[in-house]
Amino acid sequence: MALLHNVTGNSLIRFMQSLGYVCERQNGSHKIFTTQARKTIVVPAYKKKIVKTGLLCGILKDIGISKIEFIHAIQSH
């Protein structure tokens, strides 16, 4: 779980797009993603800035992905 503190906004956005989430719109520095089921997730659009661990864990919970699955997916890219 040590890698959760090294995730940038761009890598989180790429991960969500690989899961099928589509960026519907952007509001300032946040991108709003939806799925076919119309579930909405808001993600900070930081290019190089690190996403804080609490926010990342909340987004992963909303997506329904465990921390371990996320780490394995990020490492495989």
N, CA, C and O atoms as a Maestro MAE file, in Angstrom:
{
 s_m_m2io_version
 :::
 2.0.0
}

f_m_ct {
 s_m_title
 :::
 protein
 m_atom[308] {
  # First column is atom index #
  i_m_mmod_type
  r_m_x_coord
  r_m_y_coord
  r_m_z_coord
  i_m_residue_number
  s_m_chain_name
  s_m_pdb_residue_name
  s_m_pdb_atom_name
  i_m_atomic_number
  :::
  1 25 0.803 -1.185 0.000 1 A "MET " " N  " 7
  2 3 0.000 0.000 0.000 1 A "MET " " CA " 6
  3 2 0.851 1.255 0.000 1 A "MET " " C  " 6
  4 15 0.323 2.367 0.029 1 A "MET " " O  " 8
  5 25 2.138 1.088 -0.031 2 A "ALA " " N  " 7
  6 3 3.027 2.242 0.024 2 A "ALA " " CA " 6
  7 2 2.924 3.100 -1.226 2 A "ALA " " C  " 6
  8 15 3.289 4.275 -1.190 2 A "ALA " " O  " 8
  9 25 2.437 2.546 -2.330 3 A "LEU " " N  " 7
  10 3 2.392 3.302 -3.578 3 A "LEU " " CA " 6
  11 2 1.189 4.227 -3.685 3 A "LEU " " C  " 6
  12 15 1.105 4.997 -4.641 3 A "LEU " " O  " 8
  13 25 0.273 4.181 -2.758 4 A "LEU " " N  " 7
  14 3 -0.905 5.035 -2.840 4 A "LEU " " CA " 6
  15 2 -0.564 6.509 -2.694 4 A "LEU " " C  " 6
  16 15 -1.350 7.360 -3.109 4 A "LEU " " O  " 8
  17 25 0.573 6.829 -2.122 5 A "HIS " " N  " 7
  18 3 0.930 8.231 -1.961 5 A "HIS " " CA " 6
  19 2 1.698 8.785 -3.161 5 A "HIS " " C  " 6
  20 15 2.134 9.935 -3.117 5 A "HIS " " O  " 8
  21 25 1.876 8.014 -4.223 6 A "ASN " " N  " 7
  22 3 2.615 8.460 -5.404 6 A "ASN " " CA " 6
  23 2 1.752 8.535 -6.654 6 A "ASN " " C  " 6
  24 15 2.288 8.453 -7.759 6 A "ASN " " O  " 8
  25 25 0.460 8.686 -6.530 7 A "VAL " " N  " 7
  26 3 -0.444 8.660 -7.677 7 A "VAL " " CA " 6
  27 2 -0.775 10.090 -8.097 7 A "VAL " " C  " 6
  28 15 -1.250 10.892 -7.292 7 A "VAL " " O  " 8
  29 25 -0.518 10.399 -9.371 8 A "THR " " N  " 7
  30 3 -0.864 11.719 -9.891 8 A "THR " " CA " 6
  31 2 -2.288 11.697 -10.440 8 A "THR " " C  " 6
  32 15 -2.871 10.635 -10.659 8 A "THR " " O  " 8
  33 25 -2.821 12.870 -10.652 9 A "GLY " " N  " 7
  34 3 -4.167 12.973 -11.208 9 A "GLY " " CA " 6
  35 2 -4.265 12.355 -12.588 9 A "GLY " " C  " 6
  36 15 -5.254 11.698 -12.910 9 A "GLY " " O  " 8
  37 25 -3.230 12.565 -13.414 10 A "ASN " " N  " 7
  38 3 -3.245 12.005 -14.771 10 A "ASN " " CA " 6
  39 2 -3.267 10.481 -14.761 10 A "ASN " " C  " 6
  40 15 -3.986 9.867 -15.550 10 A "ASN " " O  " 8
  41 25 -2.485 9.864 -13.874 11 A "SER " " N  " 7
  42 3 -2.477 8.396 -13.839 11 A "SER " " CA " 6
  43 2 -3.817 7.854 -13.342 11 A "SER " " C  " 6
  44 15 -4.267 6.803 -13.797 11 A "SER " " O  " 8
  45 25 -4.450 8.559 -12.422 12 A "LEU " " N  " 7
  46 3 -5.777 8.147 -11.948 12 A "LEU " " CA " 6
  47 2 -6.814 8.286 -13.062 12 A "LEU " " C  " 6
  48 15 -7.687 7.431 -13.211 12 A "LEU " " O  " 8
  49 25 -6.718 9.358 -13.838 13 A "ILE " " N  " 7
  50 3 -7.641 9.574 -14.959 13 A "ILE " " CA " 6
  51 2 -7.466 8.489 -16.018 13 A "ILE " " C  " 6
  52 15 -8.452 7.954 -16.524 13 A "ILE " " O  " 8
  53 25 -6.219 8.158 -16.357 14 A "ARG " " N  " 7
  54 3 -5.964 7.086 -17.336 14 A "ARG " " CA " 6
  55 2 -6.518 5.753 -16.837 14 A "ARG " " C  " 6
  56 15 -7.081 4.981 -17.613 14 A "ARG " " O  " 8
  57 25 -6.357 5.487 -15.541 15 A "PHE " " N  " 7
  58 3 -6.877 4.249 -14.962 15 A "PHE " " CA " 6
  59 2 -8.396 4.192 -15.074 15 A "PHE " " C  " 6
  60 15 -8.957 3.160 -15.441 15 A "PHE " " O  " 8
  61 25 -9.054 5.292 -14.759 16 A "MET " " N  " 7
  62 3 -10.519 5.320 -14.836 16 A "MET " " CA " 6
  63 2 -11.000 5.148 -16.273 16 A "MET " " C  " 6
  64 15 -12.004 4.477 -16.514 16 A "MET " " O  " 8
  65 25 -10.294 5.745 -17.222 17 A "GLN " " N  " 7
  66 3 -10.674 5.588 -18.625 17 A "GLN " " CA " 6
  67 2 -10.493 4.143 -19.076 17 A "GLN " " C  " 6
  68 15 -11.262 3.651 -19.902 17 A "GLN " " O  " 8
  69 25 -9.483 3.461 -18.542 18 A "SER " " N  " 7
  70 3 -9.289 2.052 -18.900 18 A "SER " " CA " 6
  71 2 -10.410 1.170 -18.341 18 A "SER " " C  " 6
  72 15 -10.656 0.077 -18.851 18 A "SER " " O  " 8
  73 25 -11.086 1.647 -17.294 19 A "LEU " " N  " 7
  74 3 -12.221 0.908 -16.725 19 A "LEU " " CA " 6
  75 2 -13.529 1.200 -17.446 19 A "LEU " " C  " 6
  76 15 -14.551 0.578 -17.156 19 A "LEU " " O  " 8
  77 25 -13.504 2.139 -18.381 20 A "GLY " " N  " 7
  78 3 -14.713 2.451 -19.132 20 A "GLY " " CA " 6
  79 2 -15.385 3.745 -18.736 20 A "GLY " " C  " 6
  80 15 -16.438 4.084 -19.278 20 A "GLY " " O  " 8
  81 25 -14.803 4.475 -17.807 21 A "TYR " " N  " 7
  82 3 -15.367 5.772 -17.429 21 A "TYR " " CA " 6
  83 2 -15.077 6.783 -18.531 21 A "TYR " " C  " 6
  84 15 -13.997 6.778 -19.122 21 A "TYR " " O  " 8
  85 25 -16.042 7.645 -18.801 22 A "VAL " " N  " 7
  86 3 -15.927 8.646 -19.862 22 A "VAL " " CA " 6
  87 2 -15.995 10.027 -19.227 22 A "VAL " " C  " 6
  88 15 -16.859 10.297 -18.393 22 A "VAL " " O  " 8
  89 25 -15.072 10.903 -19.633 23 A "CYS " " N  " 7
  90 3 -15.070 12.272 -19.121 23 A "CYS " " CA " 6
  91 2 -16.191 13.047 -19.809 23 A "CYS " " C  " 6
  92 15 -16.109 13.354 -20.998 23 A "CYS " " O  " 8
  93 25 -17.228 13.355 -19.052 24 A "GLU " " N  " 7
  94 3 -18.376 14.083 -19.590 24 A "GLU " " CA " 6
  95 2 -18.077 15.566 -19.727 24 A "GLU " " C  " 6
  96 15 -18.452 16.195 -20.716 24 A "GLU " " O  " 8
  97 25 -17.396 16.124 -18.722 25 A "ARG " " N  " 7
  98 3 -17.096 17.552 -18.748 25 A "ARG " " CA " 6
  99 2 -16.010 17.850 -17.736 25 A "ARG " " C  " 6
  100 15 -15.605 16.990 -16.954 25 A "ARG " " O  " 8
  101 25 -15.546 19.097 -17.770 26 A "GLN " " N  " 7
  102 3 -14.545 19.541 -16.815 26 A "GLN " " CA " 6
  103 2 -15.020 20.841 -16.197 26 A "GLN " " C  " 6
  104 15 -15.515 21.729 -16.891 26 A "GLN " " O  " 8
  105 25 -14.865 20.944 -14.888 27 A "ASN " " N  " 7
  106 3 -15.250 22.147 -14.172 27 A "ASN " " CA " 6
  107 2 -14.027 22.624 -13.394 27 A "ASN " " C  " 6
  108 15 -13.743 22.109 -12.313 27 A "ASN " " O  " 8
  109 25 -13.309 23.595 -13.929 28 A "GLY " " N  " 7
  110 3 -12.078 24.060 -13.299 28 A "GLY " " CA " 6
  111 2 -11.017 22.985 -13.374 28 A "GLY " " C  " 6
  112 15 -10.683 22.507 -14.458 28 A "GLY " " O  " 8
  113 25 -10.485 22.603 -12.223 29 A "SER " " N  " 7
  114 3 -9.437 21.585 -12.198 29 A "SER " " CA " 6
  115 2 -9.988 20.208 -11.844 29 A "SER " " C  " 6
  116 15 -9.251 19.354 -11.350 29 A "SER " " O  " 8
  117 25 -11.264 19.987 -12.092 30 A "HIS " " N  " 7
  118 3 -11.883 18.696 -11.809 30 A "HIS " " CA " 6
  119 2 -12.588 18.166 -13.051 30 A "HIS " " C  " 6
  120 15 -13.281 18.902 -13.754 30 A "HIS " " O  " 8
  121 25 -12.395 16.871 -13.307 31 A "LYS " " N  " 7
  122 3 -13.080 16.211 -14.416 31 A "LYS " " CA " 6
  123 2 -14.205 15.361 -13.849 31 A "LYS " " C  " 6
  124 15 -14.054 14.700 -12.822 31 A "LYS " " O  " 8
  125 25 -15.329 15.394 -14.536 32 A "ILE " " N  " 7
  126 3 -16.495 14.633 -14.110 32 A "ILE " " CA " 6
  127 2 -16.648 13.445 -15.052 32 A "ILE " " C  " 6
  128 15 -16.844 13.614 -16.255 32 A "ILE " " O  " 8
  129 25 -16.555 12.233 -14.487 33 A "PHE " " N  " 7
  130 3 -16.630 10.998 -15.254 33 A "PHE " " CA " 6
  131 2 -17.953 10.308 -14.994 33 A "PHE " " C  " 6
  132 15 -18.513 10.399 -13.901 33 A "PHE " " O  " 8
  133 25 -18.453 9.611 -16.020 34 A "THR " " N  " 7
  134 3 -19.653 8.792 -15.866 34 A "THR " " CA " 6
  135 2 -19.432 7.438 -16.532 34 A "THR " " C  " 6
  136 15 -18.511 7.260 -17.329 34 A "THR " " O  " 8
  137 25 -20.304 6.483 -16.183 35 A "THR " " N  " 7
  138 3 -20.282 5.163 -16.808 35 A "THR " " CA " 6
  139 2 -21.596 4.948 -17.539 35 A "THR " " C  " 6
  140 15 -22.457 5.827 -17.570 35 A "THR " " O  " 8
  141 25 -21.739 3.771 -18.124 36 A "GLN " " N  " 7
  142 3 -22.985 3.416 -18.796 36 A "GLN " " CA " 6
  143 2 -24.154 3.443 -17.815 36 A "GLN " " C  " 6
  144 15 -25.279 3.764 -18.195 36 A "GLN " " O  " 8
  145 25 -23.890 3.109 -16.560 37 A "ALA " " N  " 7
  146 3 -24.936 3.095 -15.539 37 A "ALA " " CA " 6
  147 2 -25.218 4.496 -14.998 37 A "ALA " " C  " 6
  148 15 -26.003 4.656 -14.064 37 A "ALA " " O  " 8
  149 25 -24.583 5.501 -15.581 38 A "ARG " " N  " 7
  150 3 -24.758 6.917 -15.225 38 A "ARG " " CA " 6
  151 2 -24.261 7.242 -13.818 38 A "ARG " " C  " 6
  152 15 -24.726 8.201 -13.203 38 A "ARG " " O  " 8
  153 25 -23.332 6.460 -13.313 39 A "LYS " " N  " 7
  154 3 -22.710 6.769 -12.035 39 A "LYS " " CA " 6
  155 2 -21.678 7.869 -12.270 39 A "LYS " " C  " 6
  156 15 -20.894 7.788 -13.215 39 A "LYS " " O  " 8
  157 25 -21.671 8.895 -11.421 40 A "THR " " N  " 7
  158 3 -20.797 10.047 -11.608 40 A "THR " " CA " 6
  159 2 -19.693 10.048 -10.558 40 A "THR " " C  " 6
  160 15 -19.951 9.865 -9.368 40 A "THR " " O  " 8
  161 25 -18.451 10.258 -11.015 41 A "ILE " " N  " 7
  162 3 -17.288 10.353 -10.141 41 A "ILE " " CA " 6
  163 2 -16.533 11.626 -10.515 41 A "ILE " " C  " 6
  164 15 -16.285 11.877 -11.694 41 A "ILE " " O  " 8
  165 25 -16.168 12.428 -9.522 42 A "VAL " " N  " 7
  166 3 -15.401 13.654 -9.749 42 A "VAL " " CA " 6
  167 2 -13.950 13.380 -9.380 42 A "VAL " " C  " 6
  168 15 -13.659 12.886 -8.290 42 A "VAL " " O  " 8
  169 25 -13.028 13.711 -10.311 43 A "VAL " " N  " 7
  170 3 -11.606 13.444 -10.121 43 A "VAL " " CA " 6
  171 2 -10.826 14.734 -10.345 43 A "VAL " " C  " 6
  172 15 -11.094 15.450 -11.310 43 A "VAL " " O  " 8
  173 25 -9.858 15.048 -9.466 44 A "PRO " " N  " 7
  174 3 -9.031 16.225 -9.704 44 A "PRO " " CA " 6
  175 2 -8.140 15.998 -10.918 44 A "PRO " " C  " 6
  176 15 -7.551 14.928 -11.072 44 A "PRO " " O  " 8
  177 25 -8.043 17.000 -11.775 45 A "ALA " " N  " 7
  178 3 -7.274 16.878 -13.017 45 A "ALA " " CA " 6
  179 2 -5.875 17.455 -12.827 45 A "ALA " " C  " 6
  180 15 -5.469 18.363 -13.552 45 A "ALA " " O  " 8
  181 25 -5.139 16.927 -11.851 46 A "TYR " " N  " 7
  182 3 -3.774 17.373 -11.599 46 A "TYR " " CA " 6
  183 2 -2.849 16.707 -12.603 46 A "TYR " " C  " 6
  184 15 -2.885 15.488 -12.766 46 A "TYR " " O  " 8
  185 25 -2.018 17.497 -13.278 47 A "LYS " " N  " 7
  186 3 -1.088 16.896 -14.230 47 A "LYS " " CA " 6
  187 2 0.069 16.222 -13.505 47 A "LYS " " C  " 6
  188 15 0.343 15.044 -13.734 47 A "LYS " " O  " 8
  189 25 0.741 16.952 -12.643 48 A "LYS " " N  " 7
  190 3 1.897 16.389 -11.951 48 A "LYS " " CA " 6
  191 2 1.710 16.343 -10.445 48 A "LYS " " C  " 6
  192 15 2.525 15.749 -9.739 48 A "LYS " " O  " 8
  193 25 0.663 16.952 -9.950 49 A "LYS " " N  " 7
  194 3 0.423 17.000 -8.514 49 A "LYS " " CA " 6
  195 2 -0.096 15.651 -8.022 49 A "LYS " " C  " 6
  196 15 -0.874 14.984 -8.704 49 A "LYS " " O  " 8
  197 25 0.342 15.269 -6.843 50 A "ILE " " N  " 7
  198 3 -0.043 13.997 -6.242 50 A "ILE " " CA " 6
  199 2 -1.440 14.114 -5.622 50 A "ILE " " C  " 6
  200 15 -1.742 15.090 -4.936 50 A "ILE " " O  " 8
  201 25 -2.281 13.117 -5.869 51 A "VAL " " N  " 7
  202 3 -3.611 13.055 -5.264 51 A "VAL " " CA " 6
  203 2 -3.436 12.546 -3.832 51 A "VAL " " C  " 6
  204 15 -2.782 11.529 -3.602 51 A "VAL " " O  " 8
  205 25 -4.023 13.257 -2.882 52 A "LYS " " N  " 7
  206 3 -3.874 12.859 -1.482 52 A "LYS " " CA " 6
  207 2 -4.523 11.501 -1.239 52 A "LYS " " C  " 6
  208 15 -5.494 11.125 -1.896 52 A "LYS " " O  " 8
  209 25 -3.961 10.783 -0.284 53 A "THR " " N  " 7
  210 3 -4.355 9.402 -0.027 53 A "THR " " CA " 6
  211 2 -5.831 9.262 0.333 53 A "THR " " C  " 6
  212 15 -6.498 8.348 -0.153 53 A "THR " " O  " 8
  213 25 -6.347 10.146 1.169 54 A "GLY " " N  " 7
  214 3 -7.752 10.057 1.569 54 A "GLY " " CA " 6
  215 2 -8.695 10.235 0.402 54 A "GLY " " C  " 6
  216 15 -9.684 9.512 0.280 54 A "GLY " " O  " 8
  217 25 -8.393 11.200 -0.464 55 A "LEU " " N  " 7
  218 3 -9.210 11.434 -1.655 55 A "LEU " " CA " 6
  219 2 -9.132 10.243 -2.600 55 A "LEU " " C  " 6
  220 15 -10.146 9.815 -3.151 55 A "LEU " " O  " 8
  221 25 -7.930 9.708 -2.785 56 A "LEU " " N  " 7
  222 3 -7.744 8.545 -3.653 56 A "LEU " " CA " 6
  223 2 -8.528 7.343 -3.129 56 A "LEU " " C  " 6
  224 15 -9.178 6.640 -3.902 56 A "LEU " " O  " 8
  225 25 -8.470 7.110 -1.830 57 A "CYS " " N  " 7
  226 3 -9.214 5.984 -1.244 57 A "CYS " " CA " 6
  227 2 -10.720 6.169 -1.423 57 A "CYS " " C  " 6
  228 15 -11.441 5.200 -1.662 57 A "CYS " " O  " 8
  229 25 -11.191 7.404 -1.309 58 A "GLY " " N  " 7
  230 3 -12.611 7.675 -1.520 58 A "GLY " " CA " 6
  231 2 -13.043 7.419 -2.951 58 A "GLY " " C  " 6
  232 15 -14.116 6.865 -3.192 58 A "GLY " " O  " 8
  233 25 -12.206 7.821 -3.904 59 A "ILE " " N  " 7
  234 3 -12.511 7.588 -5.320 59 A "ILE " " CA " 6
  235 2 -12.509 6.090 -5.616 59 A "ILE " " C  " 6
  236 15 -13.389 5.592 -6.318 59 A "ILE " " O  " 8
  237 25 -11.521 5.373 -5.081 60 A "LEU " " N  " 7
  238 3 -11.462 3.923 -5.295 60 A "LEU " " CA " 6
  239 2 -12.691 3.232 -4.703 60 A "LEU " " C  " 6
  240 15 -13.211 2.281 -5.287 60 A "LEU " " O  " 8
  241 25 -13.149 3.702 -3.560 61 A "LYS " " N  " 7
  242 3 -14.351 3.134 -2.943 61 A "LYS " " CA " 6
  243 2 -15.573 3.385 -3.818 61 A "LYS " " C  " 6
  244 15 -16.413 2.501 -3.987 61 A "LYS " " O  " 8
  245 25 -15.674 4.602 -4.378 62 A "ASP " " N  " 7
  246 3 -16.797 4.922 -5.263 62 A "ASP " " CA " 6
  247 2 -16.775 4.067 -6.525 62 A "ASP " " C  " 6
  248 15 -17.825 3.663 -7.024 62 A "ASP " " O  " 8
  249 25 -15.579 3.794 -7.037 63 A "ILE " " N  " 7
  250 3 -15.431 2.977 -8.246 63 A "ILE " " CA " 6
  251 2 -15.726 1.504 -7.943 63 A "ILE " " C  " 6
  252 15 -16.226 0.775 -8.799 63 A "ILE " " O  " 8
  253 25 -15.411 1.079 -6.722 64 A "GLY " " N  " 7
  254 3 -15.606 -0.318 -6.347 64 A "GLY " " CA " 6
  255 2 -14.365 -1.155 -6.563 64 A "GLY " " C  " 6
  256 15 -14.455 -2.363 -6.779 64 A "GLY " " O  " 8
  257 25 -13.200 -0.518 -6.505 65 A "ILE " " N  " 7
  258 3 -11.917 -1.195 -6.695 65 A "ILE " " CA " 6
  259 2 -11.170 -1.183 -5.364 65 A "ILE " " C  " 6
  260 15 -11.143 -0.161 -4.678 65 A "ILE " " O  " 8
  261 25 -10.567 -2.306 -4.996 66 A "SER " " N  " 7
  262 3 -9.785 -2.334 -3.761 66 A "SER " " CA " 6
  263 2 -8.434 -1.662 -3.991 66 A "SER " " C  " 6
  264 15 -7.999 -1.487 -5.130 66 A "SER " " O  " 8
  265 25 -7.787 -1.293 -2.904 67 A "LYS " " N  " 7
  266 3 -6.478 -0.641 -2.991 67 A "LYS " " CA " 6
  267 2 -5.452 -1.564 -3.636 67 A "LYS " " C  " 6
  268 15 -4.621 -1.121 -4.428 67 A "LYS " " O  " 8
  269 25 -5.512 -2.834 -3.297 68 A "ILE " " N  " 7
  270 3 -4.550 -3.801 -3.838 68 A "ILE " " CA " 6
  271 2 -4.750 -3.975 -5.339 68 A "ILE " " C  " 6
  272 15 -3.776 -4.023 -6.089 68 A "ILE " " O  " 8
  273 25 -6.006 -4.069 -5.788 69 A "GLU " " N  " 7
  274 3 -6.282 -4.176 -7.229 69 A "GLU " " CA " 6
  275 2 -5.769 -2.941 -7.970 69 A "GLU " " C  " 6
  276 15 -5.218 -3.052 -9.065 69 A "GLU " " O  " 8
  277 25 -5.951 -1.779 -7.375 70 A "PHE " " N  " 7
  278 3 -5.490 -0.536 -7.988 70 A "PHE " " CA " 6
  279 2 -3.967 -0.524 -8.108 70 A "PHE " " C  " 6
  280 15 -3.430 -0.157 -9.154 70 A "PHE " " O  " 8
  281 25 -3.274 -0.922 -7.051 71 A "ILE " " N  " 7
  282 3 -1.805 -0.944 -7.077 71 A "ILE " " CA " 6
  283 2 -1.310 -1.900 -8.149 71 A "ILE " " C  " 6
  284 15 -0.381 -1.569 -8.886 71 A "ILE " " O  " 8
  285 25 -1.911 -3.081 -8.250 72 A "HIS " " N  " 7
  286 3 -1.498 -4.048 -9.275 72 A "HIS " " CA " 6
  287 2 -1.750 -3.500 -10.681 72 A "HIS " " C  " 6
  288 15 -0.933 -3.700 -11.579 72 A "HIS " " O  " 8
  289 25 -2.865 -2.816 -10.873 73 A "ALA " " N  " 7
  290 3 -3.185 -2.256 -12.189 73 A "ALA " " CA " 6
  291 2 -2.215 -1.140 -12.560 73 A "ALA " " C  " 6
  292 15 -1.783 -1.058 -13.710 73 A "ALA " " O  " 8
  293 25 -1.870 -0.287 -11.612 74 A "ILE " " N  " 7
  294 3 -0.936 0.814 -11.875 74 A "ILE " " CA " 6
  295 2 0.458 0.270 -12.158 74 A "ILE " " C  " 6
  296 15 1.141 0.776 -13.050 74 A "ILE " " O  " 8
  297 25 0.897 -0.746 -11.422 75 A "GLN " " N  " 7
  298 3 2.228 -1.316 -11.616 75 A "GLN " " CA " 6
  299 2 2.351 -2.028 -12.953 75 A "GLN " " C  " 6
  300 15 3.439 -2.076 -13.526 75 A "GLN " " O  " 8
  301 25 1.262 -2.577 -13.458 76 A "SER " " N  " 7
  302 3 1.327 -3.318 -14.723 76 A "SER " " CA " 6
  303 2 1.417 -2.399 -15.935 76 A "SER " " C  " 6
  304 15 1.732 -2.861 -17.032 76 A "SER " " O  " 8
  305 25 1.147 -1.104 -15.759 77 A "HIS " " N  " 7
  306 3 1.225 -0.164 -16.891 77 A "HIS " " CA " 6
  307 2 2.582 0.364 -17.025 77 A "HIS " " C  " 6
  308 15 2.846 1.169 -17.918 77 A "HIS " " O  " 8
  :::
 }
 m_bond[307] {
  # First column is bond index #
  i_m_from
  i_m_to
  i_m_order
  :::
  1 1 2 1
  2 2 3 1
  3 3 4 2
  4 3 5 1
  5 5 6 1
  6 6 7 1
  7 7 8 2
  8 7 9 1
  9 9 10 1
  10 10 11 1
  11 11 12 2
  12 11 13 1
  13 13 14 1
  14 14 15 1
  15 15 16 2
  16 15 17 1
  17 17 18 1
  18 18 19 1
  19 19 20 2
  20 19 21 1
  21 21 22 1
  22 22 23 1
  23 23 24 2
  24 23 25 1
  25 25 26 1
  26 26 27 1
  27 27 28 2
  28 27 29 1
  29 29 30 1
  30 30 31 1
  31 31 32 2
  32 31 33 1
  33 33 34 1
  34 34 35 1
  35 35 36 2
  36 35 37 1
  37 37 38 1
  38 38 39 1
  39 39 40 2
  40 39 41 1
  41 41 42 1
  42 42 43 1
  43 43 44 2
  44 43 45 1
  45 45 46 1
  46 46 47 1
  47 47 48 2
  48 47 49 1
  49 49 50 1
  50 50 51 1
  51 51 52 2
  52 51 53 1
  53 53 54 1
  54 54 55 1
  55 55 56 2
  56 55 57 1
  57 57 58 1
  58 58 59 1
  59 59 60 2
  60 59 61 1
  61 61 62 1
  62 62 63 1
  63 63 64 2
  64 63 65 1
  65 65 66 1
  66 66 67 1
  67 67 68 2
  68 67 69 1
  69 69 70 1
  70 70 71 1
  71 71 72 2
  72 71 73 1
  73 73 74 1
  74 74 75 1
  75 75 76 2
  76 75 77 1
  77 77 78 1
  78 78 79 1
  79 79 80 2
  80 79 81 1
  81 81 82 1
  82 82 83 1
  83 83 84 2
  84 83 85 1
  85 85 86 1
  86 86 87 1
  87 87 88 2
  88 87 89 1
  89 89 90 1
  90 90 91 1
  91 91 92 2
  92 91 93 1
  93 93 94 1
  94 94 95 1
  95 95 96 2
  96 95 97 1
  97 97 98 1
  98 98 99 1
  99 99 100 2
  100 99 101 1
  101 101 102 1
  102 102 103 1
  103 103 104 2
  104 103 105 1
  105 105 106 1
  106 106 107 1
  107 107 108 2
  108 107 109 1
  109 109 110 1
  110 110 111 1
  111 111 112 2
  112 111 113 1
  113 113 114 1
  114 114 115 1
  115 115 116 2
  116 115 117 1
  117 117 118 1
  118 118 119 1
  119 119 120 2
  120 119 121 1
  121 121 122 1
  122 122 123 1
  123 123 124 2
  124 123 125 1
  125 125 126 1
  126 126 127 1
  127 127 128 2
  128 127 129 1
  129 129 130 1
  130 130 131 1
  131 131 132 2
  132 131 133 1
  133 133 134 1
  134 134 135 1
  135 135 136 2
  136 135 137 1
  137 137 138 1
  138 138 139 1
  139 139 140 2
  140 139 141 1
  141 141 142 1
  142 142 143 1
  143 143 144 2
  144 143 145 1
  145 145 146 1
  146 146 147 1
  147 147 148 2
  148 147 149 1
  149 149 150 1
  150 150 151 1
  151 151 152 2
  152 151 153 1
  153 153 154 1
  154 154 155 1
  155 155 156 2
  156 155 157 1
  157 157 158 1
  158 158 159 1
  159 159 160 2
  160 159 161 1
  161 161 162 1
  162 162 163 1
  163 163 164 2
  164 163 165 1
  165 165 166 1
  166 166 167 1
  167 167 168 2
  168 167 169 1
  169 169 170 1
  170 170 171 1
  171 171 172 2
  172 171 173 1
  173 173 174 1
  174 174 175 1
  175 175 176 2
  176 175 177 1
  177 177 178 1
  178 178 179 1
  179 179 180 2
  180 179 181 1
  181 181 182 1
  182 182 183 1
  183 183 184 2
  184 183 185 1
  185 185 186 1
  186 186 187 1
  187 187 188 2
  188 187 189 1
  189 189 190 1
  190 190 191 1
  191 191 192 2
  192 191 193 1
  193 193 194 1
  194 194 195 1
  195 195 196 2
  196 195 197 1
  197 197 198 1
  198 198 199 1
  199 199 200 2
  200 199 201 1
  201 201 202 1
  202 202 203 1
  203 203 204 2
  204 203 205 1
  205 205 206 1
  206 206 207 1
  207 207 208 2
  208 207 209 1
  209 209 210 1
  210 210 211 1
  211 211 212 2
  212 211 213 1
  213 213 214 1
  214 214 215 1
  215 215 216 2
  216 215 217 1
  217 217 218 1
  218 218 219 1
  219 219 220 2
  220 219 221 1
  221 221 222 1
  222 222 223 1
  223 223 224 2
  224 223 225 1
  225 225 226 1
  226 226 227 1
  227 227 228 2
  228 227 229 1
  229 229 230 1
  230 230 231 1
  231 231 232 2
  232 231 233 1
  233 233 234 1
  234 234 235 1
  235 235 236 2
  236 235 237 1
  237 237 238 1
  238 238 239 1
  239 239 240 2
  240 239 241 1
  241 241 242 1
  242 242 243 1
  243 243 244 2
  244 243 245 1
  245 245 246 1
  246 246 247 1
  247 247 248 2
  248 247 249 1
  249 249 250 1
  250 250 251 1
  251 251 252 2
  252 251 253 1
  253 253 254 1
  254 254 255 1
  255 255 256 2
  256 255 257 1
  257 257 258 1
  258 258 259 1
  259 259 260 2
  260 259 261 1
  261 261 262 1
  262 262 263 1
  263 263 264 2
  264 263 265 1
  265 265 266 1
  266 266 267 1
  267 267 268 2
  268 267 269 1
  269 269 270 1
  270 270 271 1
  271 271 272 2
  272 271 273 1
  273 273 274 1
  274 274 275 1
  275 275 276 2
  276 275 277 1
  277 277 278 1
  278 278 279 1
  279 279 280 2
  280 279 281 1
  281 281 282 1
  282 282 283 1
  283 283 284 2
  284 283 285 1
  285 285 286 1
  286 286 287 1
  287 287 288 2
  288 287 289 1
  289 289 290 1
  290 290 291 1
  291 291 292 2
  292 291 293 1
  293 293 294 1
  294 294 295 1
  295 295 296 2
  296 295 297 1
  297 297 298 1
  298 298 299 1
  299 299 300 2
  300 299 301 1
  301 301 302 1
  302 302 303 1
  303 303 304 2
  304 303 305 1
  305 305 306 1
  306 306 307 1
  307 307 308 2
  :::
 }
}
